[in-house]
Amino acid sequence: METWRIVAASLMAVGGFILALVAMAQTRDRRGRDQLDVLRTGAIALGILAVITLLVATVLPSTVSWGLVAASWIMVGVVTLAD
């Protein structure tokens, strides 16, 4: 496996995990949501993250892979800087 794929997949996994945690926190903060809703949101987000990370690590071309990594980290930056 090429080195850039390992680096891109690792960055995608870390950024996506942060976004999954944010999605779970936002679900928890909504009124009328219970723990099952939070767990369901986390499972869906982590499932999508696993598929995207696997695609980045194996078959996607470099421009698409790095575009997804950049987009995820831009979202992490926006979410962490938002009030």
HELIX and SHEET records of a PDB file:
HELIX    1   1 THR A    3  ASP A   29  1                                  27    
HELIX    2   2 GLN A   35  THR A   58  1                                  24    
HELIX    3   3 SER A   62  LEU A   81  1                                  20    
END                                                                             
